[in-house]
């Protein structure tokens, strides 16, 4: 059970997101939140590094804070984090949790459904 908490990160997410319906899908929202890899490819070839700052830097910060919180207090998130960390490093693993939270936020706001950790971190 994740303890209830409200803070500046929740307010930042709410204010910086605006109308959630302007995003076509959860992946688009996660990309806007800088929670996905920035890759520029064309025809399977790498085309530079100029895409790293695309998106909203405040949402990136706002999703990284609850990611650390979820890893500490949500067993399913902790298990997901440990699996990712075993394959890469802690920073990439925490960004993967942030991506999951961004996608879950889009789903919750779009479909008006409550948070469900089992849907976010399936077995």
N, CA, C and O atoms as a GROMACS GRO file, in nm:
protein
  492
    1UNK      N    1   0.084  -0.118   0.000
    1UNK     CA    2   0.000   0.000   0.000
    1UNK      C    3   0.089   0.125   0.000
    1UNK      O    4   0.172   0.143   0.088
    2UNK      N    5   0.069   0.209  -0.098
    2UNK     CA    6   0.146   0.332  -0.107
    2UNK      C    7   0.081   0.435  -0.015
    2UNK      O    8  -0.040   0.458  -0.024
    3UNK      N    9   0.158   0.498   0.074
    3UNK     CA   10   0.100   0.602   0.160
    3UNK      C   11   0.052   0.721   0.076
    3UNK      O   12   0.110   0.754  -0.027
    4UNK      N   13  -0.056   0.784   0.123
    4UNK     CA   14  -0.107   0.901   0.053
    4UNK      C   15  -0.009   1.015   0.067
    4UNK      O   16   0.048   1.039   0.173
    5UNK      N   17   0.010   1.085  -0.043
    5UNK     CA   18   0.102   1.198  -0.038
    5UNK      C   19   0.063   1.296  -0.146
    5UNK      O   20   0.032   1.257  -0.259
    6UNK      N   21   0.066   1.419  -0.112
    6UNK     CA   22   0.041   1.525  -0.209
    6UNK      C   23   0.157   1.623  -0.199
    6UNK      O   24   0.204   1.654  -0.090
    7UNK      N   25   0.200   1.669  -0.310
    7UNK     CA   26   0.313   1.760  -0.306
    7UNK      C   27   0.324   1.841  -0.432
    7UNK      O   28   0.233   1.846  -0.514
    8UNK      N   29   0.438   1.903  -0.445
    8UNK     CA   30   0.458   1.989  -0.560
    8UNK      C   31   0.465   1.909  -0.690
    8UNK      O   32   0.432   1.962  -0.796
    9UNK      N   33   0.507   1.782  -0.682
    9UNK     CA   34   0.514   1.702  -0.804
    9UNK      C   35   0.375   1.674  -0.860
    9UNK      O   36   0.356   1.676  -0.981
   10UNK      N   37   0.277   1.648  -0.773
   10UNK     CA   38   0.140   1.624  -0.818
   10UNK      C   39   0.083   1.750  -0.883
   10UNK      O   40   0.020   1.744  -0.988
   11UNK      N   41   0.105   1.862  -0.820
   11UNK     CA   42   0.057   1.989  -0.873
   11UNK      C   43   0.126   2.022  -1.005
   11UNK      O   44   0.062   2.071  -1.098
   12UNK      N   45   0.254   1.995  -1.013
   12UNK     CA   46   0.328   2.020  -1.138
   12UNK      C   47   0.273   1.935  -1.251
   12UNK      O   48   0.254   1.984  -1.362
   13UNK      N   49   0.247   1.808  -1.224
   13UNK     CA   50   0.192   1.719  -1.328
   13UNK      C   51   0.058   1.772  -1.375
   13UNK      O   52   0.032   1.778  -1.495
   14UNK      N   53  -0.027   1.810  -1.281
   14UNK     CA   54  -0.159   1.859  -1.316
   14UNK      C   55  -0.152   1.987  -1.399
   14UNK      O   56  -0.221   2.000  -1.501
   15UNK      N   57  -0.071   2.082  -1.356
   15UNK     CA   58  -0.065   2.211  -1.425
   15UNK      C   59   0.010   2.205  -1.557
   15UNK      O   60  -0.032   2.269  -1.654
   16UNK      N   61   0.118   2.130  -1.563
   16UNK     CA   62   0.197   2.123  -1.687
   16UNK      C   63   0.131   2.037  -1.794
   16UNK      O   64   0.156   2.057  -1.913
   17UNK      N   65   0.047   1.943  -1.754
   17UNK     CA   66  -0.019   1.856  -1.851
   17UNK      C   67  -0.129   1.931  -1.924
   17UNK      O   68  -0.142   1.919  -2.046
   18UNK      N   69  -0.209   2.006  -1.852
   18UNK     CA   70  -0.321   2.076  -1.915
   18UNK      C   71  -0.428   1.976  -1.955
   18UNK      O   72  -0.459   1.885  -1.879
   19UNK      N   73  -0.484   1.992  -2.074
   19UNK     CA   74  -0.587   1.902  -2.124
   19UNK      C   75  -0.523   1.772  -2.172
   19UNK      O   76  -0.445   1.773  -2.268
   20UNK      N   77  -0.555   1.663  -2.107
   20UNK     CA   78  -0.493   1.533  -2.140
   20UNK      C   79  -0.536   1.484  -2.277
   20UNK      O   80  -0.467   1.402  -2.338
   21UNK      N   81  -0.649   1.532  -2.327
   21UNK     CA   82  -0.700   1.483  -2.455
   21UNK      C   83  -0.623   1.537  -2.575
   21UNK      O   84  -0.649   1.498  -2.689
   22UNK      N   85  -0.528   1.626  -2.551
   22UNK     CA   86  -0.446   1.673  -2.662
   22UNK      C   87  -0.340   1.571  -2.702
   22UNK      O   88  -0.276   1.585  -2.806
   23UNK      N   89  -0.321   1.467  -2.619
   23UNK     CA   90  -0.226   1.360  -2.649
   23UNK      C   91  -0.303   1.241  -2.707
   23UNK      O   92  -0.399   1.193  -2.647
   24UNK      N   93  -0.260   1.194  -2.822
   24UNK     CA   94  -0.331   1.085  -2.891
   24UNK      C   95  -0.320   0.951  -2.817
   24UNK      O   96  -0.412   0.869  -2.824
   25UNK      N   97  -0.210   0.930  -2.748
   25UNK     CA   98  -0.191   0.803  -2.678
   25UNK      C   99  -0.100   0.818  -2.559
   25UNK      O  100  -0.040   0.923  -2.536
   26UNK      N  101  -0.090   0.710  -2.482
   26UNK     CA  102  -0.006   0.710  -2.362
   26UNK      C  103   0.141   0.730  -2.398
   26UNK      O  104   0.215   0.796  -2.324
   27UNK      N  105   0.184   0.674  -2.510
   27UNK     CA  106   0.322   0.690  -2.553
   27UNK      C  107   0.355   0.834  -2.589
   27UNK      O  108   0.466   0.882  -2.562
   28UNK      N  109   0.259   0.904  -2.649
   28UNK     CA  110   0.280   1.045  -2.682
   28UNK      C  111   0.295   1.128  -2.555
   28UNK      O  112   0.380   1.216  -2.548
   29UNK      N  113   0.213   1.098  -2.454
   29UNK     CA  114   0.223   1.170  -2.328
   29UNK      C  115   0.356   1.141  -2.260
   29UNK      O  116   0.421   1.233  -2.209
   30UNK      N  117   0.398   1.014  -2.257
   30UNK     CA  118   0.525   0.977  -2.196
   30UNK      C  119   0.642   1.043  -2.268
   30UNK      O  120   0.740   1.082  -2.205
   31UNK      N  121   0.632   1.056  -2.399
   31UNK     CA  122   0.736   1.123  -2.475
   31UNK      C  123   0.740   1.272  -2.442
   31UNK      O  124   0.849   1.329  -2.429
   32UNK      N  125   0.624   1.335  -2.427
   32UNK     CA  126   0.619   1.476  -2.390
   32UNK      C  127   0.678   1.499  -2.252
   32UNK      O  128   0.734   1.605  -2.223
   33UNK      N  129   0.665   1.398  -2.165
   33UNK     CA  130   0.719   1.407  -2.029
   33UNK      C  131   0.867   1.373  -2.022
   33UNK      O  132   0.922   1.365  -1.912
   34UNK      N  133   0.932   1.353  -2.136
   34UNK     CA  134   1.073   1.314  -2.144
   34UNK      C  135   1.101   1.185  -2.068
   34UNK      O  136   1.206   1.170  -2.005
   35UNK      N  137   1.008   1.092  -2.073
   35UNK     CA  138   1.025   0.964  -2.004
   35UNK      C  139   1.063   0.852  -2.100
   35UNK      O  140   1.069   0.735  -2.060
   36UNK      N  141   1.090   0.884  -2.225
   36UNK     CA  142   1.130   0.783  -2.322
   36UNK      C  143   1.267   0.820  -2.377
   36UNK      O  144   1.312   0.933  -2.362
   37UNK      N  145   1.332   0.724  -2.441
   37UNK     CA  146   1.461   0.750  -2.502
   37UNK      C  147   1.446   0.849  -2.617
   37UNK      O  148   1.347   0.846  -2.690
   38UNK      N  149   1.543   0.935  -2.633
   38UNK     CA  150   1.541   1.029  -2.745
   38UNK      C  151   1.629   0.971  -2.855
   38UNK      O  152   1.752   0.976  -2.848
   39UNK      N  153   1.564   0.917  -2.955
   39UNK     CA  154   1.637   0.857  -3.066
   39UNK      C  155   1.590   0.920  -3.196
   39UNK      O  156   1.470   0.935  -3.219
   40UNK      N  157   1.684   0.957  -3.278
   40UNK     CA  158   1.652   1.005  -3.412
   40UNK      C  159   1.710   0.906  -3.510
   40UNK      O  160   1.832   0.897  -3.525
   41UNK      N  161   1.625   0.834  -3.576
   41UNK     CA  162   1.672   0.736  -3.674
   41UNK      C  163   1.596   0.757  -3.804
   41UNK      O  164   1.482   0.803  -3.806
   42UNK      N  165   1.661   0.721  -3.910
   42UNK     CA  166   1.600   0.724  -4.041
   42UNK      C  167   1.658   0.607  -4.119
   42UNK      O  168   1.779   0.594  -4.133
   43UNK      N  169   1.571   0.522  -4.169
   43UNK     CA  170   1.612   0.405  -4.246
   43UNK      C  171   1.705   0.316  -4.164
   43UNK      O  172   1.798   0.256  -4.217
   44UNK      N  173   1.678   0.308  -4.034
   44UNK     CA  174   1.757   0.222  -3.947
   44UNK      C  175   1.893   0.278  -3.908
   44UNK      O  176   1.973   0.208  -3.846
   45UNK      N  177   1.921   0.404  -3.944
   45UNK     CA  178   2.050   0.465  -3.914
   45UNK      C  179   2.034   0.579  -3.814
   45UNK      O  180   1.935   0.652  -3.819
   46UNK      N  181   2.131   0.593  -3.725
   46UNK     CA  182   2.130   0.699  -3.626
   46UNK      C  183   2.155   0.833  -3.694
   46UNK      O  184   2.245   0.844  -3.778
   47UNK      N  185   2.076   0.934  -3.658
   47UNK     CA  186   2.085   1.064  -3.725
   47UNK      C  187   2.112   1.178  -3.630
   47UNK      O  188   2.054   1.285  -3.648
   48UNK      N  189   2.197   1.163  -3.531
   48UNK     CA  190   2.233   1.275  -3.446
   48UNK      C  191   2.177   1.264  -3.305
   48UNK      O  192   2.101   1.172  -3.273
   49UNK      N  193   2.215   1.358  -3.223
   49UNK     CA  194   2.177   1.360  -3.083
   49UNK      C  195   2.086   1.477  -3.049
   49UNK      O  196   2.064   1.504  -2.931
   50UNK      N  197   2.033   1.547  -3.146
   50UNK     CA  198   1.963   1.672  -3.122
   50UNK      C  199   1.824   1.662  -3.066
   50UNK      O  200   1.755   1.764  -3.060
   51UNK      N  201   1.777   1.546  -3.025
   51UNK     CA  202   1.639   1.529  -2.982
   51UNK      C  203   1.627   1.512  -2.830
   51UNK      O  204   1.518   1.485  -2.781
   52UNK      N  205   1.734   1.527  -2.756
   52UNK     CA  206   1.734   1.496  -2.613
   52UNK      C  207   1.652   1.595  -2.530
   52UNK      O  208   1.604   1.558  -2.423
   53UNK      N  209   1.635   1.716  -2.574
   53UNK     CA  210   1.566   1.817  -2.494
   53UNK      C  211   1.422   1.839  -2.538
   53UNK      O  212   1.360   1.937  -2.497
   54UNK      N  213   1.369   1.750  -2.621
   54UNK     CA  214   1.230   1.764  -2.664
   54UNK      C  215   1.136   1.725  -2.550
   54UNK      O  216   1.160   1.626  -2.482
   55UNK      N  217   1.032   1.802  -2.530
   55UNK     CA  218   0.935   1.771  -2.426
   55UNK      C  219   0.941   1.870  -2.312
   55UNK      O  220   1.004   1.975  -2.323
   56UNK      N  221   0.876   1.836  -2.204
   56UNK     CA  222   0.860   1.926  -2.091
   56UNK      C  223   0.953   1.886  -1.978
   56UNK      O  224   0.937   1.778  -1.920
   57UNK      N  225   1.050   1.970  -1.945
   57UNK     CA  226   1.148   1.935  -1.842
   57UNK      C  227   1.087   1.930  -1.704
   57UNK      O  228   1.136   1.858  -1.618
   58UNK      N  229   0.981   2.005  -1.680
   58UNK     CA  230   0.917   2.005  -1.549
   58UNK      C  231   0.842   1.874  -1.525
   58UNK      O  232   0.837   1.824  -1.412
   59UNK      N  233   0.782   1.819  -1.630
   59UNK     CA  234   0.715   1.690  -1.616
   59UNK      C  235   0.817   1.578  -1.597
   59UNK      O  236   0.790   1.481  -1.526
   60UNK      N  237   0.932   1.590  -1.660
   60UNK     CA  238   1.038   1.492  -1.639
   60UNK      C  239   1.078   1.488  -1.493
   60UNK      O  240   1.092   1.380  -1.435
   61UNK      N  241   1.097   1.604  -1.434
   61UNK     CA  242   1.130   1.612  -1.291
   61UNK      C  243   1.016   1.561  -1.205
   61UNK      O  244   1.038   1.489  -1.107
   62UNK      N  245   0.893   1.598  -1.242
   62UNK     CA  246   0.777   1.562  -1.161
   62UNK      C  247   0.750   1.412  -1.163
   62UNK      O  248   0.694   1.360  -1.066
   63UNK      N  249   0.786   1.342  -1.268
   63UNK     CA  250   0.765   1.197  -1.271
   63UNK      C  251   0.882   1.120  -1.211
   63UNK      O  252   0.866   1.004  -1.173
   64UNK      N  253   0.999   1.182  -1.201
   64UNK     CA  254   1.111   1.110  -1.140
   64UNK      C  255   1.095   1.102  -0.988
   64UNK      O  256   1.135   1.002  -0.928
   65UNK      N  257   1.037   1.204  -0.925
   65UNK     CA  258   1.017   1.200  -0.781
   65UNK      C  259   0.921   1.088  -0.738
   65UNK      O  260   0.957   1.010  -0.649
   66UNK      N  261   0.802   1.074  -0.798
   66UNK     CA  262   0.715   0.965  -0.758
   66UNK      C  263   0.770   0.827  -0.797
   66UNK      O  264   0.730   0.726  -0.739
   67UNK      N  265   0.859   0.823  -0.894
   67UNK     CA  266   0.920   0.696  -0.931
   67UNK      C  267   1.003   0.642  -0.815
   67UNK      O  268   0.996   0.523  -0.782
   68UNK      N  269   1.083   0.728  -0.754
   68UNK     CA  270   1.161   0.687  -0.638
   68UNK      C  271   1.070   0.646  -0.523
   68UNK      O  272   1.097   0.549  -0.452
   69UNK      N  273   0.962   0.720  -0.505
   69UNK     CA  274   0.865   0.691  -0.399
   69UNK      C  275   0.799   0.556  -0.423
   69UNK      O  276   0.783   0.477  -0.330
   70UNK      N  277   0.759   0.529  -0.549
   70UNK     CA  278   0.694   0.401  -0.582
   70UNK      C  279   0.788   0.283  -0.560
   70UNK      O  280   0.746   0.178  -0.513
   71UNK      N  281   0.914   0.301  -0.595
   71UNK     CA  282   1.011   0.192  -0.577
   71UNK      C  283   1.030   0.161  -0.430
   71UNK      O  284   1.057   0.046  -0.394
   72UNK      N  285   1.016   0.259  -0.344
   72UNK     CA  286   1.032   0.237  -0.200
   72UNK      C  287   0.910   0.172  -0.137
   72UNK      O  288   0.924   0.090  -0.046
   73UNK      N  289   0.788   0.208  -0.183
   73UNK     CA  290   0.669   0.168  -0.112
   73UNK      C  291   0.574   0.075  -0.186
   73UNK      O  292   0.480   0.023  -0.125
   74UNK      N  293   0.593   0.052  -0.314
   74UNK     CA  294   0.506  -0.037  -0.392
   74UNK      C  295   0.584  -0.162  -0.430
   74UNK      O  296   0.678  -0.154  -0.509
   75UNK      N  297   0.548  -0.279  -0.374
   75UNK     CA  298   0.625  -0.402  -0.402
   75UNK      C  299   0.633  -0.437  -0.550
   75UNK      O  300   0.736  -0.485  -0.597
   76UNK      N  301   0.524  -0.416  -0.625
   76UNK     CA  302   0.527  -0.448  -0.768
   76UNK      C  303   0.623  -0.356  -0.844
   76UNK      O  304   0.695  -0.400  -0.933
   77UNK      N  305   0.624  -0.229  -0.807
   77UNK     CA  306   0.717  -0.135  -0.870
   77UNK      C  307   0.861  -0.169  -0.833
   77UNK      O  308   0.951  -0.159  -0.916
   78UNK      N  309   0.881  -0.209  -0.709
   78UNK     CA  310   1.015  -0.245  -0.664
   78UNK      C  311   1.067  -0.367  -0.740
   78UNK      O  312   1.183  -0.372  -0.778
   79UNK      N  313   0.979  -0.465  -0.760
   79UNK     CA  314   1.018  -0.584  -0.836
   79UNK      C  315   1.054  -0.549  -0.980
   79UNK      O  316   1.154  -0.598  -1.033
   80UNK      N  317   0.972  -0.463  -1.043
   80UNK     CA  318   1.000  -0.418  -1.180
   80UNK      C  319   1.134  -0.345  -1.185
   80UNK      O  320   1.214  -0.368  -1.275
   81UNK      N  321   1.156  -0.255  -1.089
   81UNK     CA  322   1.280  -0.178  -1.083
   81UNK      C  323   1.402  -0.270  -1.068
   81UNK      O  324   1.502  -0.251  -1.136
   82UNK      N  325   1.394  -0.367  -0.980
   82UNK     CA  326   1.507  -0.459  -0.958
   82UNK      C  327   1.538  -0.540  -1.083
   82UNK      O  328   1.655  -0.564  -1.114
   83UNK      N  329   1.434  -0.583  -1.156
   83UNK     CA  330   1.457  -0.657  -1.281
   83UNK      C  331   1.527  -0.569  -1.384
   83UNK      O  332   1.621  -0.613  -1.450
   84UNK      N  333   1.481  -0.444  -1.397
   84UNK     CA  334   1.544  -0.353  -1.492
   84UNK      C  335   1.687  -0.319  -1.451
   84UNK      O  336   1.777  -0.313  -1.534
   85UNK      N  337   1.706  -0.298  -1.321
   85UNK     CA  338   1.839  -0.260  -1.270
   85UNK      C  339   1.940  -0.372  -1.291
   85UNK      O  340   2.058  -0.346  -1.313
   86UNK      N  341   1.895  -0.497  -1.284
   86UNK     CA  342   1.984  -0.610  -1.306
   86UNK      C  343   2.036  -0.613  -1.450
   86UNK      O  344   2.146  -0.662  -1.476
   87UNK      N  345   1.957  -0.562  -1.544
   87UNK     CA  346   1.997  -0.562  -1.685
   87UNK      C  347   2.076  -0.438  -1.724
   87UNK      O  348   2.164  -0.446  -1.810
   88UNK      N  349   2.046  -0.323  -1.662
   88UNK     CA  350   2.114  -0.199  -1.699
   88UNK      C  351   2.172  -0.133  -1.574
   88UNK      O  352   2.251  -0.195  -1.503
   89UNK      N  353   2.134  -0.010  -1.547
   89UNK     CA  354   2.179   0.056  -1.425
   89UNK      C  355   2.059   0.123  -1.357
   89UNK      O  356   1.948   0.122  -1.410
   90UNK      N  357   2.081   0.180  -1.240
   90UNK     CA  358   1.973   0.235  -1.160
   90UNK      C  359   1.903   0.354  -1.224
   90UNK      O  360   1.782   0.370  -1.208
   91UNK      N  361   1.977   0.438  -1.296
   91UNK     CA  362   1.916   0.555  -1.357
   91UNK      C  363   1.820   0.514  -1.468
   91UNK      O  364   1.708   0.566  -1.476
   92UNK      N  365   1.861   0.422  -1.550
   92UNK     CA  366   1.774   0.375  -1.658
   92UNK      C  367   1.653   0.302  -1.600
   92UNK      O  368   1.543   0.314  -1.653
   93UNK      N  369   1.673   0.227  -1.493
   93UNK     CA  370   1.563   0.155  -1.429
   93UNK      C  371   1.462   0.251  -1.369
   93UNK      O  372   1.341   0.228  -1.380
   94UNK      N  373   1.507   0.358  -1.306
   94UNK     CA  374   1.413   0.453  -1.246
   94UNK      C  375   1.339   0.530  -1.354
   94UNK      O  376   1.223   0.567  -1.336
   95UNK      N  377   1.404   0.555  -1.468
   95UNK     CA  378   1.336   0.620  -1.580
   95UNK      C  379   1.230   0.528  -1.640
   95UNK      O  380   1.128   0.574  -1.690
   96UNK      N  381   1.255   0.396  -1.636
   96UNK     CA  382   1.154   0.301  -1.683
   96UNK      C  383   1.031   0.304  -1.593
   96UNK      O  384   0.918   0.294  -1.641
   97UNK      N  385   1.052   0.318  -1.463
   97UNK     CA  386   0.939   0.332  -1.369
   97UNK      C  387   0.866   0.464  -1.396
   97UNK      O  388   0.743   0.467  -1.392
   98UNK      N  389   0.939   0.570  -1.423
   98UNK     CA  390   0.878   0.699  -1.455
   98UNK      C  391   0.794   0.689  -1.581
   98UNK      O  392   0.685   0.747  -1.588
   99UNK      N  393   0.842   0.616  -1.681
   99UNK     CA  394   0.767   0.595  -1.804
   99UNK      C  395   0.637   0.522  -1.775
   99UNK      O  396   0.531   0.558  -1.828
  100UNK      N  397   0.644   0.420  -1.689
  100UNK     CA  398   0.522   0.346  -1.651
  100UNK      C  399   0.424   0.439  -1.580
  100UNK      O  400   0.303   0.433  -1.606
  101UNK      N  401   0.474   0.524  -1.491
  101UNK     CA  402   0.386   0.617  -1.420
  101UNK      C  403   0.324   0.719  -1.515
  101UNK      O  404   0.207   0.754  -1.499
  102UNK      N  405   0.399   0.766  -1.613
  102UNK     CA  406   0.346   0.861  -1.710
  102UNK      C  407   0.235   0.795  -1.793
  102UNK      O  408   0.131   0.856  -1.817
  103UNK      N  409   0.258   0.673  -1.835
  103UNK     CA  410   0.156   0.601  -1.912
  103UNK      C  411   0.032   0.576  -1.828
  103UNK      O  412  -0.080   0.588  -1.876
  104UNK      N  413   0.053   0.539  -1.701
  104UNK     CA  414  -0.060   0.516  -1.611
  104UNK      C  415  -0.138   0.644  -1.586
  104UNK      O  416  -0.260   0.642  -1.576
  105UNK      N  417  -0.067   0.756  -1.576
  105UNK     CA  418  -0.132   0.885  -1.556
  105UNK      C  419  -0.221   0.918  -1.675
  105UNK      O  420  -0.334   0.964  -1.658
  106UNK      N  421  -0.170   0.895  -1.795
  106UNK     CA  422  -0.251   0.920  -1.914
  106UNK      C  423  -0.376   0.834  -1.914
  106UNK      O  424  -0.486   0.882  -1.943
  107UNK      N  425  -0.360   0.706  -1.879
  107UNK     CA  426  -0.476   0.615  -1.876
  107UNK      C  427  -0.578   0.659  -1.771
  107UNK      O  428  -0.698   0.660  -1.797
  108UNK      N  429  -0.530   0.696  -1.652
  108UNK     CA  430  -0.620   0.737  -1.545
  108UNK      C  431  -0.696   0.864  -1.582
  108UNK      O  432  -0.817   0.874  -1.558
  109UNK      N  433  -0.628   0.961  -1.640
  109UNK     CA  434  -0.693   1.087  -1.673
  109UNK      C  435  -0.785   1.073  -1.794
  109UNK      O  436  -0.891   1.136  -1.799
  110UNK      N  437  -0.746   0.993  -1.890
  110UNK     CA  438  -0.827   0.977  -2.010
  110UNK      C  439  -0.953   0.896  -1.983
  110UNK      O  440  -1.062   0.933  -2.027
  111UNK      N  441  -0.939   0.786  -1.911
  111UNK     CA  442  -1.052   0.694  -1.888
  111UNK      C  443  -1.121   0.716  -1.754
  111UNK      O  444  -1.216   0.646  -1.721
  112UNK      N  445  -1.072   0.814  -1.676
  112UNK     CA  446  -1.130   0.844  -1.545
  112UNK      C  447  -1.138   0.720  -1.457
  112UNK      O  448  -1.243   0.689  -1.400
  113UNK      N  449  -1.026   0.649  -1.446
  113UNK     CA  450  -1.018   0.528  -1.363
  113UNK      C  451  -0.916   0.550  -1.252
  113UNK      O  452  -0.823   0.630  -1.269
  114UNK      N  453  -0.931   0.480  -1.140
  114UNK     CA  454  -0.834   0.494  -1.030
  114UNK      C  455  -0.705   0.418  -1.060
  114UNK      O  456  -0.701   0.332  -1.148
  115UNK      N  457  -0.602   0.451  -0.985
  115UNK     CA  458  -0.471   0.384  -0.997
  115UNK      C  459  -0.484   0.238  -0.959
  115UNK      O  460  -0.547   0.204  -0.860
  116UNK      N  461  -0.424   0.152  -1.039
  116UNK     CA  462  -0.421   0.009  -1.010
  116UNK      C  463  -0.280  -0.042  -1.041
  116UNK      O  464  -0.240  -0.051  -1.157
  117UNK      N  465  -0.206  -0.074  -0.936
  117UNK     CA  466  -0.066  -0.117  -0.953
  117UNK      C  467  -0.057  -0.249  -1.029
  117UNK      O  468   0.041  -0.271  -1.100
  118UNK      N  469  -0.155  -0.334  -1.017
  118UNK     CA  470  -0.150  -0.463  -1.087
  118UNK      C  471  -0.162  -0.445  -1.238
  118UNK      O  472  -0.108  -0.526  -1.313
  119UNK      N  473  -0.233  -0.342  -1.282
  119UNK     CA  474  -0.241  -0.315  -1.426
  119UNK      C  475  -0.113  -0.249  -1.475
  119UNK      O  476  -0.071  -0.270  -1.589
  120UNK      N  477  -0.050  -0.169  -1.389
  120UNK     CA  478   0.070  -0.096  -1.429
  120UNK      C  479   0.192  -0.188  -1.431
  120UNK      O  480   0.276  -0.177  -1.521
  121UNK      N  481   0.201  -0.276  -1.334
  121UNK     CA  482   0.315  -0.368  -1.323
  121UNK      C  483   0.262  -0.511  -1.323
  121UNK      O  484   0.260  -0.575  -1.217
  122UNK      N  485   0.220  -0.565  -1.439
  122UNK     CA  486   0.167  -0.701  -1.441
  122UNK      C  487   0.276  -0.805  -1.412
  122UNK      O  488   0.395  -0.779  -1.432
  123UNK      N  489   0.233  -0.919  -1.366
  123UNK     CA  490   0.329  -1.028  -1.334
  123UNK      C  491   0.394  -1.085  -1.456
  123UNK      O  492   0.476  -1.176  -1.445
   0.00000   0.00000   0.00000
